[in-house]
């Protein structure tokens, strides 16, 4: 006599494990390439930054180029932005300040305009900034400058101290031949435009 069939439930089939796809090598190559590009960019930026960082050698070389250029007649326009904004326009003839405006108003004493001449920037302003960098007295200071490669005058300058940034940009317009000092009421200085000699 045949045995009766078991009424116990049938066992459930085991779940199928997903088939793992082989690793895509191109993804890892792409990640490696991106990391390499980022490192290269950081290195390039550090090199450019070190070339524009203000130091004594760069300042002395710029002074020498400006001295050899022997430009005694020029108009200069300096625009300062940041924590101490201002707009300075100075006219120099024969190496002397003959006219100057600060934020559109004449200087009460022309001697106050001298720091905003090229000689003033190279001999007073930037050396003072360099002293601040060398003796920060607990402040976090950083300065970058771009000197004209031919004439030596500072085109752009950025100074950061304790995350407060001040920058200025210089436009120089040499004048030839020398012009006599203006007489009568002081005219308004036109905005200086870069000279072809500085390009």
SEZAZA-796375 format. One record per residue (C-alpha): residue in one letter; x negated, y, z. Coordinates in steps of 0.02 Angstrom, whole numbers, plus 50000, padded with zeros to 5 digits. Last residue first. Layout:
<lomar><rest>A</rest><x>X</x><y>Y</y><z>Z</z></lomar>
...
This chain:
<lomar><rest>X</rest><x>47356</x><y>54897</y><z>48883</z></lomar>
<lomar><rest>X</rest><x>47285</x><y>55034</y><z>48993</z></lomar>
<lomar><rest>X</rest><x>47229</x><y>55145</y><z>48851</z></lomar>
<lomar><rest>X</rest><x>47401</x><y>55136</y><z>48774</z></lomar>
<lomar><rest>X</rest><x>47459</x><y>55239</y><z>48920</z></lomar>
<lomar><rest>X</rest><x>47600</x><y>55185</y><z>49034</z></lomar>
<lomar><rest>X</rest><x>47737</x><y>55316</y><z>49051</z></lomar>
<lomar><rest>X</rest><x>47743</x><y>55448</y><z>49186</z></lomar>
<lomar><rest>X</rest><x>47913</x><y>55516</y><z>49236</z></lomar>
<lomar><rest>X</rest><x>47917</x><y>55701</y><z>49196</z></lomar>
<lomar><rest>X</rest><x>47860</x><y>55819</y><z>49334</z></lomar>
<lomar><rest>X</rest><x>47981</x><y>55958</y><z>49369</z></lomar>
<lomar><rest>X</rest><x>47905</x><y>56130</y><z>49346</z></lomar>
<lomar><rest>X</rest><x>47822</x><y>56226</y><z>49488</z></lomar>
<lomar><rest>X</rest><x>47865</x><y>56409</y><z>49471</z></lomar>
<lomar><rest>X</rest><x>47722</x><y>56514</y><z>49405</z></lomar>
<lomar><rest>X</rest><x>47559</x><y>56440</y><z>49346</z></lomar>
<lomar><rest>X</rest><x>47518</x><y>56261</y><z>49300</z></lomar>
<lomar><rest>X</rest><x>47338</x><y>56203</y><z>49327</z></lomar>
<lomar><rest>X</rest><x>47239</x><y>56203</y><z>49165</z></lomar>
<lomar><rest>X</rest><x>47252</x><y>56050</y><z>49051</z></lomar>
<lomar><rest>X</rest><x>47106</x><y>55934</y><z>49022</z></lomar>
<lomar><rest>X</rest><x>47104</x><y>55855</y><z>48849</z></lomar>
<lomar><rest>X</rest><x>47173</x><y>55723</y><z>48854</z></lomar>
<lomar><rest>X</rest><x>47301</x><y>55663</y><z>48982</z></lomar>
<lomar><rest>X</rest><x>47302</x><y>55489</y><z>49060</z></lomar>
<lomar><rest>X</rest><x>47477</x><y>55422</y><z>49098</z></lomar>
<lomar><rest>X</rest><x>47481</x><y>55298</y><z>49241</z></lomar>
<lomar><rest>X</rest><x>47630</x><y>55199</y><z>49303</z></lomar>
<lomar><rest>X</rest><x>47614</x><y>55122</y><z>49474</z></lomar>
<lomar><rest>X</rest><x>47728</x><y>54998</y><z>49562</z></lomar>
<lomar><rest>X</rest><x>47751</x><y>54987</y><z>49749</z></lomar>
<lomar><rest>X</rest><x>47799</x><y>54852</y><z>49871</z></lomar>
<lomar><rest>X</rest><x>47848</x><y>54842</y><z>50053</z></lomar>
<lomar><rest>X</rest><x>47903</x><y>54679</y><z>50132</z></lomar>
<lomar><rest>X</rest><x>47958</x><y>54641</y><z>50309</z></lomar>
<lomar><rest>X</rest><x>47934</x><y>54456</y><z>50350</z></lomar>
<lomar><rest>X</rest><x>47819</x><y>54498</y><z>50497</z></lomar>
<lomar><rest>X</rest><x>47708</x><y>54599</y><z>50382</z></lomar>
<lomar><rest>X</rest><x>47723</x><y>54584</y><z>50194</z></lomar>
<lomar><rest>X</rest><x>47630</x><y>54694</y><z>50070</z></lomar>
<lomar><rest>X</rest><x>47659</x><y>54693</y><z>49882</z></lomar>
<lomar><rest>X</rest><x>47558</x><y>54799</y><z>49760</z></lomar>
<lomar><rest>X</rest><x>47578</x><y>54831</y><z>49576</z></lomar>
<lomar><rest>X</rest><x>47476</x><y>54922</y><z>49444</z></lomar>
<lomar><rest>X</rest><x>47323</x><y>54960</y><z>49549</z></lomar>
<lomar><rest>X</rest><x>47195</x><y>55060</y><z>49449</z></lomar>
<lomar><rest>X</rest><x>47046</x><y>54964</y><z>49379</z></lomar>
<lomar><rest>X</rest><x>47041</x><y>55039</y><z>49205</z></lomar>
<lomar><rest>X</rest><x>47019</x><y>54882</y><z>49100</z></lomar>
<lomar><rest>X</rest><x>47093</x><y>54737</y><z>49201</z></lomar>
<lomar><rest>X</rest><x>47227</x><y>54848</y><z>49281</z></lomar>
<lomar><rest>X</rest><x>47236</x><y>54786</y><z>49459</z></lomar>
<lomar><rest>X</rest><x>47376</x><y>54676</y><z>49524</z></lomar>
<lomar><rest>X</rest><x>47388</x><y>54669</y><z>49713</z></lomar>
<lomar><rest>X</rest><x>47450</x><y>54542</y><z>49840</z></lomar>
<lomar><rest>X</rest><x>47459</x><y>54566</y><z>50027</z></lomar>
<lomar><rest>X</rest><x>47505</x><y>54452</y><z>50173</z></lomar>
<lomar><rest>X</rest><x>47520</x><y>54491</y><z>50357</z></lomar>
<lomar><rest>X</rest><x>47588</x><y>54390</y><z>50504</z></lomar>
<lomar><rest>X</rest><x>47563</x><y>54504</y><z>50653</z></lomar>
<lomar><rest>X</rest><x>47467</x><y>54451</y><z>50808</z></lomar>
<lomar><rest>X</rest><x>47342</x><y>54593</y><z>50800</z></lomar>
<lomar><rest>X</rest><x>47328</x><y>54579</y><z>50608</z></lomar>
<lomar><rest>X</rest><x>47145</x><y>54633</y><z>50605</z></lomar>
<lomar><rest>X</rest><x>47081</x><y>54579</y><z>50432</z></lomar>
<lomar><rest>X</rest><x>47249</x><y>54605</y><z>50347</z></lomar>
<lomar><rest>X</rest><x>47275</x><y>54774</y><z>50430</z></lomar>
<lomar><rest>X</rest><x>47100</x><y>54826</y><z>50378</z></lomar>
<lomar><rest>X</rest><x>47144</x><y>54780</y><z>50199</z></lomar>
<lomar><rest>X</rest><x>47298</x><y>54890</y><z>50206</z></lomar>
<lomar><rest>X</rest><x>47190</x><y>55036</y><z>50262</z></lomar>
<lomar><rest>X</rest><x>47069</x><y>54999</y><z>50120</z></lomar>
<lomar><rest>X</rest><x>47219</x><y>54997</y><z>50000</z></lomar>
<lomar><rest>X</rest><x>47286</x><y>55167</y><z>50053</z></lomar>
<lomar><rest>X</rest><x>47126</x><y>55267</y><z>50071</z></lomar>
<lomar><rest>X</rest><x>46995</x><y>55246</y><z>49935</z></lomar>
<lomar><rest>X</rest><x>47087</x><y>55150</y><z>49799</z></lomar>
<lomar><rest>X</rest><x>47260</x><y>55226</y><z>49826</z></lomar>
<lomar><rest>X</rest><x>47188</x><y>55400</y><z>49854</z></lomar>
<lomar><rest>X</rest><x>47076</x><y>55387</y><z>49702</z></lomar>
<lomar><rest>X</rest><x>47224</x><y>55334</y><z>49596</z></lomar>
<lomar><rest>X</rest><x>47328</x><y>55477</y><z>49666</z></lomar>
<lomar><rest>X</rest><x>47465</x><y>55443</y><z>49793</z></lomar>
<lomar><rest>X</rest><x>47350</x><y>55469</y><z>49942</z></lomar>
<lomar><rest>X</rest><x>47316</x><y>55646</y><z>49873</z></lomar>
<lomar><rest>X</rest><x>47495</x><y>55706</y><z>49882</z></lomar>
<lomar><rest>X</rest><x>47481</x><y>55762</y><z>50064</z></lomar>
<lomar><rest>X</rest><x>47338</x><y>55876</y><z>50014</z></lomar>
<lomar><rest>X</rest><x>47462</x><y>55965</y><z>49902</z></lomar>
<lomar><rest>X</rest><x>47544</x><y>56040</y><z>50056</z></lomar>
<lomar><rest>X</rest><x>47731</x><y>56072</y><z>50054</z></lomar>
<lomar><rest>X</rest><x>47748</x><y>55930</y><z>49931</z></lomar>
<lomar><rest>X</rest><x>47877</x><y>55972</y><z>49799</z></lomar>
<lomar><rest>X</rest><x>48045</x><y>55881</y><z>49807</z></lomar>
<lomar><rest>X</rest><x>48101</x><y>55745</y><z>49685</z></lomar>
<lomar><rest>X</rest><x>48076</x><y>55602</y><z>49806</z></lomar>
<lomar><rest>X</rest><x>47901</x><y>55666</y><z>49839</z></lomar>
<lomar><rest>X</rest><x>47836</x><y>55782</y><z>49703</z></lomar>
<lomar><rest>X</rest><x>47659</x><y>55835</y><z>49665</z></lomar>
<lomar><rest>X</rest><x>47561</x><y>55967</y><z>49570</z></lomar>
<lomar><rest>X</rest><x>47381</x><y>56020</y><z>49547</z></lomar>
<lomar><rest>X</rest><x>47293</x><y>55872</y><z>49629</z></lomar>
<lomar><rest>X</rest><x>47109</x><y>55879</y><z>49584</z></lomar>
<lomar><rest>X</rest><x>47004</x><y>55761</y><z>49476</z></lomar>
<lomar><rest>X</rest><x>46993</x><y>55890</y><z>49336</z></lomar>
<lomar><rest>X</rest><x>47182</x><y>55889</y><z>49325</z></lomar>
<lomar><rest>X</rest><x>47293</x><y>55773</y><z>49427</z></lomar>
<lomar><rest>X</rest><x>47483</x><y>55776</y><z>49422</z></lomar>
<lomar><rest>X</rest><x>47575</x><y>55676</y><z>49555</z></lomar>
<lomar><rest>X</rest><x>47744</x><y>55593</y><z>49557</z></lomar>
<lomar><rest>X</rest><x>47796</x><y>55497</y><z>49713</z></lomar>
<lomar><rest>X</rest><x>47959</x><y>55401</y><z>49737</z></lomar>
<lomar><rest>X</rest><x>47998</x><y>55326</y><z>49906</z></lomar>
<lomar><rest>X</rest><x>48053</x><y>55171</y><z>49999</z></lomar>
<lomar><rest>X</rest><x>47984</x><y>55124</y><z>50170</z></lomar>
<lomar><rest>X</rest><x>48050</x><y>54951</y><z>50216</z></lomar>
<lomar><rest>X</rest><x>48062</x><y>54893</y><z>50035</z></lomar>
<lomar><rest>X</rest><x>48029</x><y>54991</y><z>49877</z></lomar>
<lomar><rest>X</rest><x>47895</x><y>55116</y><z>49826</z></lomar>
<lomar><rest>X</rest><x>47891</x><y>55196</y><z>49654</z></lomar>
<lomar><rest>X</rest><x>47727</x><y>55278</y><z>49605</z></lomar>
<lomar><rest>X</rest><x>47715</x><y>55392</y><z>49452</z></lomar>
<lomar><rest>X</rest><x>47544</x><y>55458</y><z>49403</z></lomar>
<lomar><rest>X</rest><x>47498</x><y>55598</y><z>49284</z></lomar>
<lomar><rest>X</rest><x>47320</x><y>55605</y><z>49222</z></lomar>
<lomar><rest>X</rest><x>47163</x><y>55709</y><z>49201</z></lomar>
<lomar><rest>X</rest><x>47000</x><y>55652</y><z>49281</z></lomar>
<lomar><rest>X</rest><x>46980</x><y>55482</y><z>49199</z></lomar>
<lomar><rest>X</rest><x>46799</x><y>55424</y><z>49218</z></lomar>
<lomar><rest>X</rest><x>46832</x><y>55245</y><z>49159</z></lomar>
<lomar><rest>X</rest><x>46670</x><y>55197</y><z>49247</z></lomar>
<lomar><rest>X</rest><x>46740</x><y>55254</y><z>49414</z></lomar>
<lomar><rest>X</rest><x>46902</x><y>55159</y><z>49385</z></lomar>
<lomar><rest>X</rest><x>46807</x><y>55000</y><z>49342</z></lomar>
<lomar><rest>X</rest><x>46697</x><y>55020</y><z>49497</z></lomar>
<lomar><rest>X</rest><x>46845</x><y>55047</y><z>49611</z></lomar>
<lomar><rest>X</rest><x>46929</x><y>54891</y><z>49540</z></lomar>
<lomar><rest>X</rest><x>46773</x><y>54787</y><z>49575</z></lomar>
<lomar><rest>X</rest><x>46766</x><y>54852</y><z>49754</z></lomar>
<lomar><rest>X</rest><x>46949</x><y>54810</y><z>49782</z></lomar>
<lomar><rest>X</rest><x>46932</x><y>54635</y><z>49711</z></lomar>
<lomar><rest>X</rest><x>46779</x><y>54601</y><z>49819</z></lomar>
<lomar><rest>X</rest><x>46860</x><y>54670</y><z>49978</z></lomar>
<lomar><rest>X</rest><x>47017</x><y>54564</y><z>49969</z></lomar>
<lomar><rest>X</rest><x>47196</x><y>54581</y><z>49909</z></lomar>
<lomar><rest>X</rest><x>47272</x><y>54418</y><z>49848</z></lomar>
<lomar><rest>X</rest><x>47302</x><y>54421</y><z>49661</z></lomar>
<lomar><rest>X</rest><x>47185</x><y>54279</y><z>49614</z></lomar>
<lomar><rest>X</rest><x>47235</x><y>54180</y><z>49768</z></lomar>
<lomar><rest>X</rest><x>47418</x><y>54191</y><z>49717</z></lomar>
<lomar><rest>X</rest><x>47382</x><y>54132</y><z>49541</z></lomar>
<lomar><rest>X</rest><x>47288</x><y>53981</y><z>49609</z></lomar>
<lomar><rest>X</rest><x>47425</x><y>53944</y><z>49737</z></lomar>
<lomar><rest>X</rest><x>47558</x><y>53956</y><z>49602</z></lomar>
<lomar><rest>X</rest><x>47462</x><y>53836</y><z>49491</z></lomar>
<lomar><rest>X</rest><x>47442</x><y>53710</y><z>49633</z></lomar>
<lomar><rest>X</rest><x>47626</x><y>53720</y><z>49680</z></lomar>
<lomar><rest>X</rest><x>47677</x><y>53695</y><z>49498</z></lomar>
<lomar><rest>X</rest><x>47563</x><y>53543</y><z>49481</z></lomar>
<lomar><rest>X</rest><x>47638</x><y>53466</y><z>49637</z></lomar>
<lomar><rest>X</rest><x>47814</x><y>53494</y><z>49572</z></lomar>
<lomar><rest>X</rest><x>47770</x><y>53419</y><z>49402</z></lomar>
<lomar><rest>X</rest><x>47693</x><y>53265</y><z>49485</z></lomar>
<lomar><rest>X</rest><x>47848</x><y>53238</y><z>49591</z></lomar>
<lomar><rest>X</rest><x>47959</x><y>53254</y><z>49438</z></lomar>
<lomar><rest>X</rest><x>47852</x><y>53130</y><z>49341</z></lomar>
<lomar><rest>X</rest><x>47858</x><y>53005</y><z>49483</z></lomar>
<lomar><rest>X</rest><x>48047</x><y>53016</y><z>49492</z></lomar>
<lomar><rest>X</rest><x>48060</x><y>52993</y><z>49303</z></lomar>
<lomar><rest>X</rest><x>47943</x><y>52843</y><z>49305</z></lomar>
<lomar><rest>X</rest><x>48045</x><y>52767</y><z>49445</z></lomar>
<lomar><rest>X</rest><x>48204</x><y>52786</y><z>49343</z></lomar>
<lomar><rest>X</rest><x>48120</x><y>52717</y><z>49186</z></lomar>
<lomar><rest>X</rest><x>48075</x><y>52559</y><z>49278</z></lomar>
<lomar><rest>X</rest><x>48255</x><y>52505</y><z>49294</z></lomar>
<lomar><rest>X</rest><x>48260</x><y>52370</y><z>49426</z></lomar>
<lomar><rest>X</rest><x>48342</x><y>52209</y><z>49365</z></lomar>
<lomar><rest>X</rest><x>48527</x><y>52200</y><z>49396</z></lomar>
<lomar><rest>X</rest><x>48581</x><y>52096</y><z>49543</z></lomar>
<lomar><rest>X</rest><x>48722</x><y>51974</y><z>49505</z></lomar>
<lomar><rest>X</rest><x>48860</x><y>52001</y><z>49626</z></lomar>
<lomar><rest>X</rest><x>48883</x><y>51859</y><z>49750</z></lomar>
<lomar><rest>X</rest><x>49033</x><y>51747</y><z>49715</z></lomar>
<lomar><rest>X</rest><x>49144</x><y>51716</y><z>49862</z></lomar>
<lomar><rest>X</rest><x>49150</x><y>51532</y><z>49919</z></lomar>
<lomar><rest>X</rest><x>49304</x><y>51437</y><z>49865</z></lomar>
<lomar><rest>X</rest><x>49435</x><y>51413</y><z>50000</z></lomar>
<lomar><rest>X</rest><x>49450</x><y>51235</y><z>50069</z></lomar>
<lomar><rest>X</rest><x>49611</x><y>51142</y><z>50022</z></lomar>
<lomar><rest>X</rest><x>49745</x><y>51141</y><z>50152</z></lomar>
<lomar><rest>X</rest><x>49775</x><y>50982</y><z>50255</z></lomar>
<lomar><rest>X</rest><x>49927</x><y>50878</y><z>50196</z></lomar>
<lomar><rest>X</rest><x>49824</x><y>50723</y><z>50165</z></lomar>
<lomar><rest>X</rest><x>49895</x><y>50608</y><z>50031</z></lomar>
<lomar><rest>X</rest><x>49979</x><y>50449</y><z>50095</z></lomar>
<lomar><rest>X</rest><x>49877</x><y>50289</y><z>50087</z></lomar>
<lomar><rest>X</rest><x>49930</x><y>50168</y><z>49950</z></lomar>
<lomar><rest>X</rest><x>50000</x><y>50000</y><z>50000</z></lomar>
